[in-house]
Amino acid sequence: MLTTIEIGSCVSVQGHFVRRHANGMVTVRVGDQLYTGHPVNAAAAA
């Protein structure tokens, strides 16, 4: 499932969902890279 996260105030990444952390952050995979950040809600991603 594609998921969008924010990894900075102006940087977002969209990739394949890997896991949700206990602190609410989400990890996604883009190619061989893993990125962890705060999930973007559905209304903001649309």
LUMLUMLO-67962 format. One record per residue (C-alpha): z, y, x. Coordinates in steps of 0.1 Angstrom, whole numbers, padded with zeros to 4 digits, always signed. Layout:
% residues N
ZYX/...
END
This chain:
% residues 46
+0000+0000+0000/-0009+0034+0014/+0021+0058+0017/+0023+0094+0028/+0052+0107+0049/+0061+0140+0065/+0070+0139+0102/+0073+0176+0106/+0073+0208+0086/+0035+0209+0086/+0025+0174+0096/+0019+0145+0072/+0007+0110+0079/-0009+0085+0055/-0008+0048+0064/+0002+0013+0054/+0038+0010+0043/+0059-0010+0068/+0096-0005+0057/+0121+0018+0040/+0152+0026+0061/+0188+0029+0049/+0187+0067+0054/+0157+0070+0030/+0130+0075+0057/+0098+0053+0056/+0078+0038+0084/+0040+0035+0081/+0013+0019+0103/-0019+0037+0113/-0039+0014+0135/-0015+0002+0162/+0009+0032+0158/+0040+0033+0138/+0053+0066+0123/+0086+0073+0106/+0093+0102+0084/+0104+0114+0050/+0083+0101+0020/+0062+0126+0001/+0068+0124-0036/+0038+0114-0058/+0033+0149-0073/+0030+0165-0039/+0006+0138-0026/-0018+0141-0055/
END
